[in-house]
Amino acid sequence: MATLPAPDSSIDLRAVTVRPTWGAREHRRWDRLVEEHHYLRFHGVVGKGLRHVAVHGETWLALIGWQPGAFKLAVRDRWIGWSAEQQFRRLHLIANNSRFVILTPERVPNLASRVLGLSLRRLSADIQAVHGYPALLAETFVDPARFAGTCYRASNWRSLGMTRGFARDPGAAPRWRHHGQPKEVFVFELTDGAAEALSRAETPANWNAEQHSEPMTAPRLRSLFECLGEVPECRHARGKRYPLKTVLAVAVAARLAGYRGSTAFAQFAALLSQEQLEAVGAFWSPSKKRYTAPAITTFHNILAALPPETLDNAIGRWTGQHGGAHAPVAMDGKDLRGASKQTEDGRRMMVAALVHKTGMVLGQVEVDRKSNEIPAVRELSSSLDLAGRTVTLDAMHAQHETARCLLGRRADYVVTAVKDNQQNILEDLKAIDFSDAPWHETVDKGHGRIERRRCAVVDLSAAEWDGYANLHGRRQAMRIEREREILKTGERSVEVTWSLTSLGADRAGPEELLALVRNHWHIENRLHYVRDFTYDEDRCRAHVRHLPRNLSCLTNAAIAIVRCDGRFRFLPEANRHYAARAQEALDAILIAPAA
């Protein structure tokens, strides 16, 4: 951290600049300094705010915090002249100067007004860049018992008068308390005619009033670091140096950068700077006078002992913010071949639930060594909120109990193929006449071949089909014909499969059902393939206790971060990017995503 500047003679005000804070490390430093130096308590920037910092070279001179305007402010509302409806819809267009801190140990003439002026010049553009709408008006409160508001008057702010001395108590229901300390209200128009514009009848499109002024009814999006902080502690109290979320955050960042295993995680941690270690809450060594990085044994012991369900749930809470409330989900199992070879019975298998649309993993469970995927899918279904979703499954899961479990969770199912494991159902499906049924066809060309897929659908909900193709809850049957032609050789092949679904004809026709069947294989292409070839999971021999599953949890988190980012087409590209930019990898974990 840069030292505070010397007295005023060493500061050239013309060299002072103001900019927003960058990344989680600077956000945390800004918050800590405000809490240390401001006379009011500080609980963070409220709502869609902005942190400005005034710098001279590398030295921080002042801090300015902006957040949405005060909800009720009589003198301001009378001056603007807007209606209650306009005030509710356009309050986000006012920026409230909630905190202003000068960090210099000595008084520097004109520094406050210089910093305030620089902040105002770029305030609207910065809010537009971060939140998608401009700021038209700035406001602030000055306590006359402490300050005269000199810097605001020097920067041409307008005094509107005094408040009545009320404050709103925290809580869902608005309650106002009289504290008897009225404040002077100052405003500054960031654009000409701001008051007239705010009270005008028409609403320009770039104000995004409907999108941004409504109070959020849902919880705000949380950072992965917050979710990891909810993982229950699994260690004994004695000898703990690093918070559990610190070790897990570093491990996820290392996985995001392509590092594999406990040894690699420790090497990644050793490359982090002091500021980066501080940001994730690393241990401060009094003897070494610096922050230290977790060692190999720390990563190994924690990942081997941590109950994987707790890590899975924490990551699932974060990915659930981006998964789409009703997007279809694919479930399938994958053998961890490297770990399986190290176990006595030769088997370590995971069943995961992947969102079709985003490619993010909602959750996973480990298959019992004496069982198979079928009960694991039911266990996973019971642990997830699947209400309103459609779950796609392969032929193994054409089971009555699985169908009952999903329908009991208010979800629907699509069995992408019925095969010989349900011989009676398969024979019934083959006997159905699909010749006059509604159908949909797609033609795809790529990878040196042409593929035609034709899906015909028969509604089985009528009473005449009772007892026919008798899978619990089935409502429609599908016949899918795939014709493949190899362009180079002209070789043709035809494959026919039969499928069942609990979706009725009023909810899904041939086109939608064919898309669901095709998208089921995203779990192979976007998860299993990535874990095998990008993260080399099949060759990973880690097998001690919970280590294999926890490593796969970290991989799922890394994949979710990349998919949420959206900048990268392929995972290896993302790994190389984050390997060269450790700060970006940490920011992806420490900073909450935009709502």
N, C-alpha and C positions, 0 to 999 in steps of 0.2 A: 504494500500500500504506500502511495506517495506521501511524503511528509507535508504538513501544512506549510503554507507559504510564510515567508518572513514579513515584517511590517510593510506598510503601504508603499514605501519607496521602491521596492523590488517588483511591483506589479504594474505592468503597462496595460491599462484598461483597453487599449485598442487591440491587444492580443487575446483578450478574453473572448471565448466563444461559448455558445450554449448548444447542447445536443441532447437527444433522448438517451437513456441508459441502454446498454447493449447486453443482452444475455442474462442468464440467471445470476451469475456472479455479481454483476453490477447492480441488478435489482436488489439483491440481498444486502450489498454494501450500502446502497442508497437508503434502504429501510432501516438498517442498523444505525446509520449516522443521524437520521431524522429522530429516531427513538432516543438517541443519546443527547442530542443538542436542542431539540425543540421543547418548549415549556409545557406543551399539551401532550397527553398520552397519544400514542400512535398505534393503530391496529391494521395498518396497511392502506393502500389507495383503494377507495371504494368504487365499485362499478367499473365502467369502461374508462379508466383514467390514463394518465401519462406521467412519467417521471422525467423531468429535465435536470440536467447537471451542467453547471458552469465550470469550464476548465481553463487553465492557463498552462499550456504545454500538457504535461501529464498530471498536473495537480488539480484536485477538485477544490473549487472556491465556494460554491453555493449550490443549494438544492431547491428545486421548485416542484411541487406536486400539484397536479391538476386532476379533477374528477368532475362528474356531471353536476349541474347546478343544484342549489338548495331546493328542496321540494316545495316549501312554503316560505315566501319572502314578500311581505305585503308591499314594501316601498318599491321593490323592483318590479313586481307585477303591475302596480299602478303606473309606473313610469313607462313600461312596455305597452300597457293597454291591451293585453291579450285576454281572451276568454279562458275559462277554466279548462275547456276541452283543448284549446290550443296550447295552454301551459302544460297539460299532461302529455300531449303528442310531441312537443318541441323542446322539452326541458333538456334533452341531451345536446342541443345546439349551444347551450351555455356551459362554459368551462369555469369551474370554481377553483380558485387558488387556495387549496386547503392547507398547504404547508409551504413555508419559505424560510430557509435556514442559510445563514452566512457562516462559513466554516473558518474564516481567517481569525487568528488569535488577536490580531490588532485591528482597530478600525481603519478601513480603507475608504477614503472619501469617494462618493459617487459610484461605488461598486454595486450597491443594491439596485439603484435605478438603472445602471448599465445592464446588469443581468436581467432585470425584469423586462426592460425594453427588448433585449435580444430574444427572450423567451416568447414575448407577445408576437414578434415578427414571424416566427415560424410555427406558432401554436396551432393555427387552423390547418396548415398543411400537414403537420405531424399527426393530428387527430384524424384527418382524412386518410392518411396513409395507413394508420394502424387500425382504425375502426370503420372506415368507409363513409364517413360523413364529415362536413366541415364544422368548425366552431364559429359562431357569429358574434358572441359576446363573452367577455370574461368578467367575473365577479369575485369579490373577496370581502372578508369581514376584518375589521381592525378593532381591537380592544382599546378604547381610549384610556383606560386605567394603566395601560402598559406602553402603548405606542401612539405616536401622532400621525402615522400614515404618511410620513414625509416622502418615501420613495414612490408611493403610489401617486401622490400629488405631483411629484416631479416628472412622472411618466405620463401625465395628462389623464389620469383616471378621474372619473366624475363621482362626487359624493352625492348619494341619494337620500341620506338621512340615517336615522338610528332604527335598529330593530326594537321590538317590544320586550326583549329579554326572556324569550321562551326557547326551550330546546326539546327536541323529540326524543323520547325514551326508546331504547331498542325494543324490538318485538314485532310480531306480525300485525297487531292492531295499533293504529296510530294513537299515541298518547303524548300530550305536550305538558312539559313541566316548566314552571316559571323559576328561573335561576337568579333573576334580579341583576344581571350584568349585560345591559344592552350593548350592541356593537355598532360601529359605523359601517355602512354599506357603500362600497365603491364598485363602479362598473367601468369597463373599457370596451368600446365598440371595435371589434376586429375587422369589421367591414362597414363601409359607409351606410348609414341608415339601418343599423342592425335592429333597433326597436321597431321601426316601421315594417321591416321584413318579417320579424317574428310575429307581428300581429296581423299580417296580411292574410286574406282569405285563402289564396291558392298556396299549395305546397309543392315546391320544386322537387323533381324526381331525385336529385342528388342528395336531398336531405335524408332520405330513407326513414321517414318518420315512423311508419308503421312497424318497420323492422327493429328499430333501435330504441324507441321511447317506451315501448311496452315493458313493464316489469317482468323479469323472468319468473315463470311459475315453476320451472324445473330447476334442480340444483345446478349450479355452475359446473362447467367442465373442470375436472381436477387433473393435476399433473400425475404422471406415473410415480414420481417421488412421494407424493402424498399417499397414494394407494399402497406403495411398498411400506410406508410407515405404519400401516395398519396390520402388517403381518405379525402375529403374536411371537413374542420372544421364546426361543427354544433352548437357550443356553442357561447355565447356572450363573448366579449373580457374580461370583468371584472370577476375576481375571478378564472381564469384558472391557476391551479398549474401544472398540468401534461399534457405533449403533448398527443394529441389524439392517436398517434401510440404507445405510452408507455402503455396506458390503454388497448388498443386492443391487444398488444403483450402479456401482462401479462394474459389477459383473454384467449387467444388462448393456452398459455402454461399451464394454469390451466385446461382448457378443455382437453388438451392432457394428463394431469396427472389424468383425471377422475373426476375432480371437477365439480360441477353442480350449476349454479346460482350465482347471485351477491354476496351473503353472502359467499359462498365457494370460489369465486374468491378473495375476500378480505382476507380470511384466508390464501390462498395460497400466496398472495403477502406479507403478514406479515411474512411469513417464509423465504423469500428471504434474502440473505446476503447483506451487503452494496455494495460489488463488483457487485453482480447481479443486484441490483437496479440501480447502476451507469451505467451498461452496457445497460439497456433499457431506460435510460434517465429520471429516476425518479427525483422528486423535492428535491433539497437540502435545508434543513431548516436551516437558519442562527442561529435561536435561539436554536435549538436542536443540531446543529453541526453534522448533519448526513442526509442521504437520507431517505425519508419517503415513505411509501407504500400507494397506493390509498385505500380509505375507501369504505365501502359497498355502500354508497350513490353515490360515484363517478362512480362506475361500473353501478349501477342501472340507474342513470340519463342519462349517456352517451348511454348505450345500448337501453334505452327506446326512446331516442330522435333522435339517429342517423338514417338518412334515410337508410333503409336496402339495397337499390340498390347500394349505394356507397360502402358499405362493401362487398357486393356480387361481385361487379366488381373487387375490389382490390384482393380479394381471387381468383377470376376466372383468373385474369392475372397471378397469381403465379401458379395455378394448370395447366393453359394452356401450361406452359413450359414443362410439363411432360405428357400431355394427348395423344400425338401422333397426328400428323397433320390430318390423314385421318382415325383414328380409329372409328368404329361404336359407336353410342350414343343411349342410352335408355332414354325415357322420360315417366314419370309417376307421379301421384299425391299421397300425403300422408296427412292424417288428423292429426293435432296436438291435440289429444284428450283432454289432460289436459287443454290446453288453450281454446279449443272449449267449454268445460263445463263452463268456466267462462264468456263467452260472451253471449249477449242477444239472438242472432240468433243461437247460438250453433255451430259455424263453423269457424275454422281457418285452412286453407289447403294450402300446398305448392306443386308446381310442380317443379321437378328437372330434370336436364340432367346429366346422368352418363355415363362415358366412359366405354365401355364393357371391354376393355383390362386391364385398370389400376384400375378401381373402384373409380375414382376420380370424384367429382362433378364439372362440368364446370360452372354451374349457376343455379339459381332457381328464381321463382317468386311466389308471393302470389295470390291465387285465390280470385277474388272479391266475397264478401259475397253474392251478389245477382246473381251470375253466377255459372259456373262450370269449370271443367278442360279444356274443349275444347278451349275456347278463350285464356286461360292461356298458353296452349302449343304453340299457334300461337305467342303470345307475347314473350314467351321465345325463340322461334325459330328466331324471328326477332332481338333479342338482342345478339345472338351468331354468331360466324363465323363458319358456318356449311358447307362451300364449300368443296366438295369432300368427305363428310361423308355420312354414311347411318344412318338414324334415325329409330329406332324400336319403335312401338306404340302398345297399346292394342286395343281391339275392339271398345272402346268408340270413338277413333279418326279416324275411317274410315269415314272421312268427306271430301267433295270436297274442301272446303276452306283450310283445313289443308294441304291437298296434294298440292294445288296450292302454299301455303305459303312456304312449304319445297322445292318444285321444283324451285320456284322463288329465293330461297337462294342458288341455285346450289347444293342442297343436294338430296339424294334419300330416299325413305321410305320403310319400311316393316311393314304392318299391321299384327300383329302376329295371329289375329283371326278376322273373320267377323262373327257377331252374329245378333240377331234379331233386333238390332237398325238400320240395313240396310237390311231389309227383301228382297227387290228385288235383291240386289247384292248377298245375301246369296243363294237365290233360283237359280240364274244363276250359281253360283259356284257348287251347288249340282248337277246340270244337266250336268256338264262337265264330259266326259268319261276320267278318269285318268288311265284306265287299261293298255294302251300301252305307257304311258308317262314315261320319264326318272325318275328314283327314286334312293334314297339312304336310307340305313337302319343303325341304331346304336343299340347296345345292352349294357345296363349298369346294373351292379349288385351292390347293396349297400343298407344300411338301411333296410335290411330284405326283399328286393324285387328285382325282375328282371323287367326292363323296356325296351321294344323294341319300337323304333320310326322309322316310315317309311314315307319318304317325297317324293311325286310324284309331278312333275312340268309340267305345260302346258304353252307354249308360246302363249300369246294373242296379239302379235304385228301385226299379219297378218290382212289383210283387212276383212277377213271373220268374225273376232271377234269384229268388230266395234259395239259399243253400248251394248256389252255383258259384264256383271260384271263391270258396267260403273263407276268406281272410277277414278277421274282425274289422268292421267299419268300412270295408271297401265299397266304393260307389261307382267307380268307372274302371274299365279295362282298356288297355292299350296294346296295339300291335305295332311294333316299330321295325321297319325294314331298312337295313343299311346296305347300300350298293357301293362298292369301291372299285375304281378303275385306276390302275397304275399307268400313267401317261407314257412312260418310257417303253414298257413291254406290252401294253394293251391288255394285261391280265385283269380279269374281272372276278369279284367275289361278292356273294350276297349272304347276309346274316339276318336272321329274324329273331326278335325277342318279344316276350310278352311281359307287361307290367300291370301293376294295380295301384290305385290311389284312393284315399278317403275324400278327396276333393270332388264336390259335385259338379255337374255340367254347368250350373249357373255361376261357378267360380273359376273354372279352368277348362278351356277348350283344347283342341289338338295342338295349336301353336304354343300355348303356355305350358302344356305338359311336356311337349318335346323339348322345350327350352329347359325345363326343370331336370329332365333326364340327362341332357347334355351337360348342364352346369354342375351336376353332381360330381363330375370328374375333375372339377377344379381342386378338389381335395387331394387328388393325386398330383396334378400339375403344379399347383400353387403352394402346396404344403409338403407332401411327402417327397417330391422330387427336390424341392429346395432344401429340405433338411438333410437329404441324402447327399446331394452333390455340392451344394454351396457350403453347408456347415459340416459335411463329411461325417454325418451321424452314424452311418453304417460301419465306419471303421473305428469309431470311438469305443475304447475298451473300458471306460469307467463303469463300474458295476457295484460299488460299495453302497449298501443301504439305499438311500433315496437319491443318490447322486445322478443316475441316468435320467430320472423323471424331472428333477429340478433343472438339469441342463437343457432338457427339451422345453421346459417352461420359459427359460431365458431365451431360447431360440424363438419361441412363439412371440415373446415380447418384442424382440428385435424385428421380426417380420412385420408385426403390427405397426411398429413405429415407421418403418419404410413405407408400408402401404398407406398409412395415414398421411405421411409427408407428400406423396404423390409426385415427387420430382424424378424418380428413378423408374426406368422400365424393368430393370433386372436387379436382383439382389446383389450379385457380385459387384456391380457398379456402385451400389450404395455402400457396400462394405469398404471398398477402396476409398470412397469419398470420406467416410467417417474415420477411417484409419489415419488419414492425413489431417483430420480436423477434430481432435479430441474434444474441443470446446463445444462444437456443434452436437457431438454425440451426447455430452452431458446436458446441454440445453434441451435436447429432445426429451430428456427424462425429468429435468428440474422444472421446466416451464409448462404451465397448463396450455393445452391447445386452444385455439380461438374458437369461440362459440359459433 
